Structures are given as C-alpha cells and as structure tokens.
Amino acid sequence: MANVLDLRRRIRSVKNTRQITKAMKMVSAAKLRRAQERAMLARPYAQMLTNVLESLVRRTDLYGGESGDVMHPLLVEREEKNVLVIVVAGDKGFAGAFNSNITKAAQNFIDARRAMGQNVDVEPVGRKARDLFRKRYPTAVYDKTEEHYDNDLSTHYETIRRRSAPVEVLGEHQTLLLKLDIAEVSAMSHSIVERYERAEIDSVYVVYNEFKSVISQRLVVEKLLPIRKLGSHEITASEEMSEEQKEAAARAAKTAGISVNEPEESVVEAEAKKFGTAEVDYIFDQSPARLFKHLMPRYVTTQIFHAFLESVAAEHAARMTAMDSATNNAGDMIDALSLTMNRVRQAAITKEIIEIVSGAAAL
Amino acid sequence: MAETVNNSGLLTVRLVTPDRVLADVTAEAVELPSMSGYMEALYGHAPLLAELGAGEVRLHGGTSGDQKFFVAWGFVEVLPERVTILAETAMHPNEIDKAEAQQELQAGEKMWHEAGDNGEQYDAANALTRQAEEKLASAEGRST
C-alpha cells in the first residue's frame, strides 16, 4: 500500500494538471468566442455574393445553346471518375475525438469511392489531417512541360498530372487554419477551380465540422462542385452529436460563460439578404455573362472559407469540452486520492495506538 | 422598400469584405472604381450593378466626413438611397504596406513576361499589376 508521502505527491501533480486543463479550457473558450464572431462577420459577404449570383441566373441571356442550360464550366456535371476531397481537421491535438472523427469520416468516404472504382485526390487542411494522409497515400506528381516556339519569344507551359496510385494526396495547407486569411483560401480555391475546369477532377467534396452553436454541431460531407443549386449546402452525409456529447458540451459552455444558443442575426445580415434582390431593373455596368463568369470562382471561395470558419469554431468548442471533462476528471481523481490518503494516514495512527495500548497491557 | 427610404438626401454606404463590414456610414456622394472607369453615385441614382476594379472608393460629405478606402475587385449595388460595396480586398490607404505592394508589382510584371501565349495568364498578370499600381498610388495619396 502506498504511503502518505507518495499519495500527497500524486495529489499535487494531479492538481497541477487540473490547473493546466482549466487554463486551456478558458483559452479555448476565448478563441471560440472570437471564431464565432468571425464566422458571423463573414456572413453578409457570402450572402450578398449568393444574391448577386441568383439574380444573374434569373436573367435569360446566361442560358446558351439548345439545351437551355446555364453556361459555366463550374456547373457542368460529368461522370464522377476523379473525386477531390478536402479534409478539414485541426492543427493541434487535445481536442477530444475531433481530429480522429474527421479523419475517420474522410477515410470512410475514400473507401466508399474506391469501392465504386473512382480515383480520389485528398487535399488535407490542418496539420493533423495532413500528417495522417501523407503517411497513408503517395503524393500527386505534376509534370511541367515547356515548349519553345521557333522564334523563341514565347514559351508555352502545360502542367500534366501523372497519376500513379488511385488515391493521392496534394496540397500543403498546414498553417492555413491558424491564421485564416481570405487571400490564401482564395489561392487554394482558384487552384481547385482550375483543376475542375481542366477536367482533372469531376467533383469536389469537403469533409468538415459544421458549427451552429456549442450544442449543435455535426460532421458533414458537403458537395462543393459541380454547383447544383446556388446558396444551398448539398450535404451528402452527416453525423450528429450524441446526447452525451451535447450534455458535456453544454456543461463546458456554461462554466466557460459561452452561450449555447445560435447568435442572432445582425441588422447588416438581415439587410444583406436584400442585396441585389430589389424588384427593379438594374443597369448592368458590365454584361451579366461577364459578371457571372467572374463571380463563380469567388462563390466557391466563400463556400470553402465558410467551411474553414465553421471548422475552426468547432475545433475550439471540441477542445473546450475535452478540457472541461479533463478538469472534472482531475477533480474526481483528487477526491479519490485524498480519501485514500486520509484512510492510509488514519490506518497508520490506529496501528500506532494499538501498538502502544497492547504494549502497555503487556506490562 | 418603403421602410428604408430616408429623406435626408444622404446615401447609406456599406463596405463589406469577406472578413467583416468595414464601413457603415452615410455620404452625399460616392466615387467608385468600376471596371470601366470611375463613376460617382449621388442620392437618387438609378439602380445599378457593377463590377469593381482596383482603386479608391471615396466618400464625400455625410456625417463622418470624407473617407477613402482602397478596394480591389468586387461588386457594387447602387440603389436610390443605398450603396453597398462588396469588395474582395478593402483597406484604409494608410494600412497599405508599400513594400508588399512593390513586391506584388514585380510579381505581376514577372508573370506578364512568363505568360507566353497563355491568354488567361496575361489577364491575371495584368490584373495583379494594376492592383499593385493602384495600391501604391492610393498609399501615396496620388490616386487619380
């Protein structure tokens, strides 16, 4: 049986751990609050962009050819042979099952697609996803061909994808989520759009954690391209939080002072919904077709940006919940250890008294 | 729309970026850098949708005085009493990092030289160069 000194040492160590987890929880709560705010601030732009697109789609001059379809490369549906999946995980651990849930869902998706005989490209975002998929699958290789013309004045570049395995990893987005910057997201989405237009990939999916509030989150697989309906999220698979998780999250949120309700719509957001939808004939400074062409890639960018913002908020919420449980567990452990320690101490005292008493009786 | 009409003769101007709402003010007149050149919107302008290029949005009059913002690519919706600017990049001229703009300018020129016969590359290079030039001009307060 452990002696009192050992137990005291253990209690002290658990107390230290509890302090650390408690601090981490509060830090995550503060970060969550900021992430939520950011997600709110990004909404008007996304809403307005969608509105402009919608009002443009209603105009007939975008419809071309005999099929009467809207003409844009991002709306073209092809048979899904090569699929791109963007996996949005976190950059750090200590967030409970957050990262493993995401990678598991992504793996399921990849396996299902492989079973259908499709090739899959994985574009991991966040260090955790990147480390895992880099280890599992080979990296995609591009060849850059260079052609010189006779006069040597112009050079022609062409990038050709050489596929060596059915599942390949591409892209390096390790620190993207730590400091979410629209310019970087835009660069990423441009590259995706370009690959789609080149028909290197036939569809694009994102696996991420959707975040409405602390107690309303779900893991979703969302189809990004081809765009079927503007302004809506096409979810192909989702995994809700369990009741147990919800309770834990609600408890953590309460002690950290975070509201569990969805934030209310701001005035700007409400007005953003009206953007570009006034029942008037707008004068178009540029041709609607041209506007439409420039808008579509931006729309994809905002969709990806939205997924990232939500995932970041979800990650902080997951870490906050995990750290809250850890703090509670540490508390329980301290209680149990204190009880054992008191028992051991009492046993020692009792033993000594018995020794004295029996010694005196023997005299 | 009756509830949003004001009779003050002032435009409500809102500048929105992907990150946040940068400005929500009133103004008598707004100068906008549309793709086809600068234009000015006053109270009562006919409804208009335009694509923005790179340049400065200038607000005149209004409660918060004259203000300038550098914007690069976006959209603007003009309604008789309201102007909403949707900009991919927007900042105060004094927030511009000149060294960075200079670098962008060089990157744009380099891209232009390397574009070869790729038309899209040329367009992208031109857009980048123009944006960098406008950025520098705006930072130095000599934007036309």
HADDOCK unambig.tbl for C-alpha pairs under 7 A between the chains (distance, minus, plus):
assign (segid A and resid 41 and name CA) (segid B and resid 19 and name CA) 6.07 0.50 0.50
assign (segid A and resid 41 and name CA) (segid B and resid 20 and name CA) 4.69 0.50 0.50
assign (segid A and resid 41 and name CA) (segid B and resid 21 and name CA) 6.90 0.50 0.50
assign (segid A and resid 42 and name CA) (segid B and resid 18 and name CA) 5.33 0.50 0.50
assign (segid A and resid 42 and name CA) (segid B and resid 19 and name CA) 4.93 0.50 0.50
assign (segid A and resid 42 and name CA) (segid B and resid 20 and name CA) 5.63 0.50 0.50
assign (segid A and resid 45 and name CA) (segid B and resid 16 and name CA) 6.16 0.50 0.50
assign (segid A and resid 45 and name CA) (segid B and resid 17 and name CA) 6.16 0.50 0.50
assign (segid A and resid 45 and name CA) (segid B and resid 18 and name CA) 5.33 0.50 0.50
assign (segid A and resid 45 and name CA) (segid B and resid 86 and name CA) 6.81 0.50 0.50
assign (segid A and resid 154 and name CA) (segid B and resid 116 and name CA) 4.60 0.50 0.50
assign (segid A and resid 154 and name CA) (segid B and resid 117 and name CA) 6.31 0.50 0.50
assign (segid A and resid 155 and name CA) (segid B and resid 116 and name CA) 4.74 0.50 0.50
assign (segid A and resid 155 and name CA) (segid B and resid 117 and name CA) 6.95 0.50 0.50
assign (segid A and resid 156 and name CA) (segid B and resid 116 and name CA) 5.67 0.50 0.50
assign (segid A and resid 156 and name CA) (segid B and resid 117 and name CA) 6.33 0.50 0.50
assign (segid A and resid 276 and name CA) (segid B and resid 77 and name CA) 6.50 0.50 0.50
assign (segid A and resid 281 and name CA) (segid B and resid 47 and name CA) 6.98 0.50 0.50
assign (segid A and resid 282 and name CA) (segid B and resid 47 and name CA) 4.96 0.50 0.50
assign (segid A and resid 282 and name CA) (segid B and resid 48 and name CA) 4.74 0.50 0.50
assign (segid A and resid 282 and name CA) (segid B and resid 49 and name CA) 6.19 0.50 0.50
assign (segid A and resid 283 and name CA) (segid B and resid 47 and name CA) 6.19 0.50 0.50
assign (segid A and resid 283 and name CA) (segid B and resid 48 and name CA) 4.43 0.50 0.50
assign (segid A and resid 283 and name CA) (segid B and resid 49 and name CA) 6.13 0.50 0.50
assign (segid A and resid 284 and name CA) (segid B and resid 48 and name CA) 5.92 0.50 0.50
assign (segid A and resid 284 and name CA) (segid B and resid 49 and name CA) 5.12 0.50 0.50
assign (segid A and resid 284 and name CA) (segid B and resid 50 and name CA) 5.97 0.50 0.50
assign (segid A and resid 285 and name CA) (segid B and resid 49 and name CA) 6.25 0.50 0.50
assign (segid A and resid 285 and name CA) (segid B and resid 50 and name CA) 4.78 0.50 0.50
assign (segid A and resid 286 and name CA) (segid B and resid 50 and name CA) 6.27 0.50 0.50
assign (segid A and resid 286 and name CA) (segid B and resid 51 and name CA) 6.85 0.50 0.50
assign (segid A and resid 291 and name CA) (segid B and resid 51 and name CA) 6.88 0.50 0.50
